[in-house]
Amino acid sequence: MILSLVVLVGLESSLGSIVAAPAQFVEEPLAGVESDQEMTTEDADTLALQPSLESEQIAETVKLPQQISKFDTLMKRIGEESGHDWRFMSAIAYCESRFKEGLVSKRGAAGLMQVMPVVARHFKVPVSHIYNTETNVRLACRLLTEFENMLRIPETTPEYDRLSIILASYNAGVGHVQDARRLAKADGANPNSWAVVSNYLRLKSDPQYYTRREVKAGRFSGSRETLGFVELAMSKYKHYCEIAW
């Protein structure tokens, strides 16, 4: 869930029953008596082809894209307009609200993407508009774009690392993520590696680290939630890319 203050301070889916067919007993012809019907070579060839034809039909069925949620059309449209992969946005929506557009948290985060009122104010949008699903998604996309610009992650960074760091910013606030990256850099570690950044997010609950001069957003005690959020979102995103396009 997006942490409100840090955003501003950091300027941050049935198996069908398979019924066994009843056994059928076919009486074999007596020895020396020819069957009324003989299988021709053509018939044999046709039967031989049936398994492969069925396999091809099954394969074609598997390749059909699947629906992620009832919001796919909306996600695709906004994703195309904003430059964000709609499946990535869907993964965030799953993690934040399980696609429940009327969900409101105790802290006031609302809607599909669990947008905080402070985010609406930050983008000069009336707070009441965060309860509108389309506006809710659009605000989340604007926030993702702002995070990308602020993080300035090199283009050569692997997608997994880049998206994981952005997700962490969405959940914990970009201020804490930037702190973790600054700590990493100061210690000679890679500030664009999610493995490294996630470790420093853990360390930010330790006064030995959150009191260092590189830290601007103070102590961070939500690393367990953030790391779990990133892991689930990335897993969902990977799955959605496999089933939807």
Order of alpha helices (4+ residues) and beta strands (2+ residues): alpha-alpha-alpha-alpha-alpha-alpha-alpha-alpha-alpha-alpha-alpha
